[in-house]
Amino acid sequence: MKLIHLSDLHLGKRLKTFPLLEDQKYILKSILRIIDAEKPQAVLIAGDVYDKSVPSAEAVQLFDTFLNDLARRKLQVLIISGNHDSPERLAFGNRLMEYAGIHLSPVYDGQIKPVTLHDELGEVNFWMLPFLKPIHVRRYFPDESIESYTDALRLAIRQMQIDPKQRNILLTHQFVTGAETCESEELSVGGTDNIDAAVFDDFDYVALGHIHKPQNVGSNRIHYCGTPLKYSFSEEAHIKSVTVVKLGQKDDLKLETVPLMPERDVRRVCGSFEKLRDMANETQDYVHIVLTDEEEIPEAMGKLYPVFPNIVHLSYDNTRTRTSQVIEDLEDAQKKSPLEVFEALYEMQNNQPMSDEQRSYAQKLIEDIWEGEK
C-alpha cells in the first residue's frame, strides 16, 4: 500500500505581517501534482490543518478546495486535529464526508475505532488519534493514574485493543522525545509534553504531526513529515518535502521524500547596507535582513524595499548587538529549566546534543539533588 503523509498545513498562517495564503495555494497544487505522479491509495494529514482554532473564511475555503481535489481523485483521506485546530470544528460533517472517502477524526471520547483499508496483501488498520493532553484522557478514565503525556497516550492506545498480527498505522499529533524542534512550534516549558516513543511499539508506521522539520524518531517507523512550507526563519535550512510511505508485509516499510519548491523562499540576507542596496536582482523571497554596519541606518527597511519587497524583519549584527546578546543569553538561562541549561552547556562543550540516555540520567540526577534539598 502506498500512502502520502502530510501534516501541519497551518492554513491561514502569517509570517509576521505577511499573509501566506497565496503561498499555501501554490504548495497545495504542487502536492496534488506529486499525488498524481505517485498514485497513492490514501493521503494522511496528521494535524494542524489550520493555524488557528477559529480559522479565517479564506483558510476554510482553501482546505475545502483541497479536499474536493483529493475526493475527485478517488483517494481515501484520513485527517486528525492538531493543537492548533478546534477538534469540534474540524470534525464537522465527518460522517457525511466518509461517503466521499474523507475520514475526519471525531472529538476524542475515550474510544478510537480504526478505518480499515485493503490492498493486495489484506487489511490495514488506520487509527486516528488527535492531539491529546492528559486532561482529555482523564475525563474518560477518572480511576486511572495519568500524570504525564506519555501516561495519557499509553492509556489511549491501550484502549484501542490493537491486534499486533495485523498491519496497523497510527496518525497522531504529539511531541515525541528526541525530535529536533525549532522556534515556530508551540512546546511546553521543560518538555512536559514529551511522549516516550515506546508507546508506539505496536504500530507498523506512526504518521506524526507537530514538529516542522522532516525527521525519523529512532527509526523510519516513527516519522515526522514536517511542514510543506517554512513558517519561521528558524526553518531556513529545512528541506521541505512530501513523504511517500510504501507498506508491504509486516516489517516491510520504505519511506521516500519528494522535495517541495515554494513560490517564495524564507531566508536571511546578511551584509552591509551599501552592499544590499546595490544588489541588482530583486527577490520576491521573504527575507530577514541582517545589517553588519556599526552605525544604525535611518529608514533602512524602506530604502531596501526596491530590492527586497518582502522584508519581514531587519536586525543588526555588530559589536553593540553581540554584546547585548551575551546579556540576553544570561537572562534567558534564568528562565530555563535546569535540564535545558545543562543540555545547552553539554552541546556547547561537545558540539553535539545529549543522547536520550544521557538526558534521562541528567534528569534523574537533578531530581535527586532537588529531593535532597527539601
Backbone hydrogen bonds, N-H to C=O, Kabsch-Sander energy under -0.5 kcal/mol:
donor,donor_aa,acceptor,acceptor_aa,energy
3,L,245,V,-2.8
4,I,42,A,-1.9
5,H,243,T,-2.8
6,L,4,I,-0.6
6,L,44,L,-3.5
8,D,47,G,-2.5
10,H,48,D,-2.6
11,L,49,V,-2.7
13,K,10,H,-1.8
15,L,18,F,-2.8
16,K,14,R,-0.8
17,T,15,L,-0.5
18,F,15,L,-2.3
20,L,13,K,-2.0
24,Q,20,L,-2.5
25,K,21,L,-2.4
26,Y,22,E,-2.1
27,I,23,D,-2.2
28,L,24,Q,-2.2
29,K,25,K,-1.8
30,S,26,Y,-1.6
31,I,27,I,-2.1
32,L,28,L,-2.1
33,R,29,K,-1.7
34,I,30,S,-1.8
35,I,31,I,-2.5
36,D,32,L,-2.4
37,A,33,R,-1.7
38,E,34,I,-2.7
39,K,35,I,-2.7
41,Q,2,K,-2.8
42,A,2,K,-1.1
43,V,76,Q,-2.5
44,L,4,I,-3.5
45,I,78,L,-2.9
46,A,6,L,-2.8
46,A,44,L,-0.6
47,G,45,I,-1.2
47,G,80,I,-0.7
51,D,11,L,-1.9
60,V,56,S,-2.1
61,Q,57,A,-2.4
62,L,58,E,-2.0
63,F,59,A,-2.2
64,D,60,V,-2.5
65,T,61,Q,-2.3
66,F,62,L,-2.1
67,L,63,F,-2.7
68,N,64,D,-2.2
69,D,65,T,-2.2
70,L,66,F,-2.1
71,A,67,L,-2.8
72,R,68,N,-2.2
73,R,69,D,-0.6
73,R,70,L,-0.9
74,K,71,A,-1.9
75,L,70,L,-1.2
76,Q,41,Q,-1.8
77,V,75,L,-0.5
77,V,101,G,-3.2
78,L,43,V,-2.7
79,I,103,H,-2.9
80,I,45,I,-2.0
85,D,82,G,-0.8
90,L,86,S,-2.8
91,A,87,P,-1.8
92,F,89,R,-1.1
94,N,91,A,-2.1
97,M,93,G,-2.6
98,E,94,N,-1.2
99,Y,96,L,-1.2
100,A,97,M,-1.9
101,G,98,E,-1.7
102,I,97,M,-2.0
103,H,77,V,-3.8
103,H,101,G,-0.7
104,L,102,I,-0.6
105,S,79,I,-2.8
109,D,111,Q,-0.5
115,V,126,F,-2.7
116,T,114,P,-0.6
117,L,115,V,-0.6
117,L,124,V,-2.4
119,D,122,G,-2.4
122,G,119,D,-1.5
124,V,117,L,-2.6
125,N,167,R,-2.7
126,F,115,V,-2.6
126,F,124,V,-0.5
127,W,125,N,-0.6
127,W,169,I,-3.1
128,M,126,F,-0.6
129,L,127,W,-0.8
129,L,171,L,-2.8
131,F,81,S,-2.1
136,H,133,K,-1.2
137,V,133,K,-1.1
138,R,134,P,-2.6
139,R,135,I,-1.2
140,Y,137,V,-1.3
141,F,137,V,-1.2
144,E,141,F,-1.7
146,I,144,E,-0.8
147,E,145,S,-0.5
149,Y,192,T,-0.7
152,A,148,S,-2.0
153,L,149,Y,-2.7
154,R,150,T,-2.8
155,L,151,D,-2.2
156,A,152,A,-2.4
157,I,153,L,-2.5
158,R,154,R,-2.1
159,Q,155,L,-1.8
160,M,157,I,-1.2
161,Q,158,R,-1.2
166,Q,163,D,-1.7
167,R,123,E,-0.6
168,N,166,Q,-0.5
169,I,125,N,-3.1
170,L,205,Y,-2.4
171,L,127,W,-2.8
172,T,170,L,-0.5
172,T,207,A,-1.9
173,H,129,L,-0.6
174,Q,209,G,-0.8
175,F,193,D,-0.6
176,V,174,Q,-0.8
177,T,195,I,-2.6
179,A,176,V,-2.0
181,T,179,A,-0.5
185,E,182,C,-1.4
187,L,185,E,-0.9
191,G,188,S,-1.7
192,T,189,V,-0.8
194,N,191,G,-1.7
195,I,175,F,-1.8
199,V,196,D,-1.9
200,F,197,A,-1.9
201,D,198,A,-1.5
203,F,200,F,-1.9
204,D,168,N,-2.7
205,Y,168,N,-1.1
206,V,221,R,-2.8
207,A,170,L,-3.2
207,A,205,Y,-0.6
208,L,206,V,-1.0
208,L,223,H,-2.7
209,G,172,T,-1.4
215,Q,224,Y,-2.1
217,V,219,S,-0.9
217,V,222,I,-2.7
218,G,216,N,-0.6
219,S,217,V,-1.2
222,I,219,S,-1.5
223,H,206,V,-2.2
223,H,221,R,-0.5
224,Y,215,Q,-3.3
225,C,208,L,-1.0
225,C,223,H,-0.5
227,T,212,H,-1.5
231,Y,229,L,-0.5
235,E,232,S,-1.4
236,E,233,F,-1.3
238,H,235,E,-1.8
240,K,238,H,-0.7
242,V,258,V,-2.3
243,T,5,H,-1.4
244,V,242,V,-0.5
244,V,256,E,-3.6
245,V,3,L,-2.8
245,V,243,T,-0.6
246,K,254,K,-3.1
247,L,1,M,-3.0
247,L,245,V,-0.6
248,G,246,K,-0.6
248,G,252,D,-3.2
252,D,249,Q,-2.1
253,L,251,D,-0.6
254,K,246,K,-2.2
256,E,244,V,-2.4
258,V,242,V,-2.5
260,L,240,K,-2.5
267,R,286,Y,-2.3
269,V,288,H,-2.3
271,G,290,V,-2.1
276,L,272,S,-2.3
277,R,273,F,-2.8
278,D,274,E,-1.7
279,M,276,L,-1.2
282,E,280,A,-0.6
283,T,307,V,-1.9
286,Y,265,D,-2.9
287,V,285,D,-0.6
287,V,310,N,-2.0
288,H,267,R,-1.9
289,I,287,V,-0.6
289,I,313,H,-2.5
290,V,269,V,-2.9
291,L,289,I,-0.6
291,L,315,S,-2.9
292,T,271,G,-1.3
300,A,297,I,-1.3
303,K,299,E,-1.9
304,L,300,A,-1.4
305,Y,301,M,-0.8
305,Y,302,G,-0.6
307,V,304,L,-1.1
308,F,304,L,-2.8
311,I,308,F,-0.7
312,V,287,V,-2.7
312,V,310,N,-0.6
313,H,287,V,-1.2
315,S,289,I,-2.7
317,D,291,L,-2.8
322,R,318,N,-2.4
323,T,319,T,-1.6
324,S,320,R,-1.9
325,Q,321,T,-2.0
326,V,322,R,-1.4
327,I,323,T,-1.3
328,E,324,S,-2.3
329,D,325,Q,-2.6
330,L,326,V,-1.7
331,E,327,I,-2.1
332,D,328,E,-2.8
333,A,329,D,-1.9
334,Q,330,L,-0.9
335,K,331,E,-0.6
335,K,332,D,-1.2
336,K,332,D,-0.7
336,K,333,A,-0.7
341,V,337,S,-2.1
342,F,338,P,-2.4
343,E,339,L,-2.6
344,A,340,E,-2.1
345,L,341,V,-2.2
346,Y,342,F,-2.7
347,E,343,E,-2.5
348,M,344,A,-2.1
349,Q,345,L,-2.1
350,N,346,Y,-2.3
351,N,347,E,-1.8
359,R,355,S,-2.7
360,S,356,D,-2.5
361,Y,357,E,-2.2
362,A,358,Q,-2.6
363,Q,359,R,-2.5
364,K,360,S,-2.1
365,L,361,Y,-2.2
366,I,362,A,-2.5
367,E,363,Q,-2.5
368,D,364,K,-2.6
369,I,365,L,-2.4
370,W,366,I,-2.5
371,E,367,E,-2.5
372,G,368,D,-2.0
373,E,369,I,-1.1
374,K,370,W,-0.7
374,K,371,E,-0.7
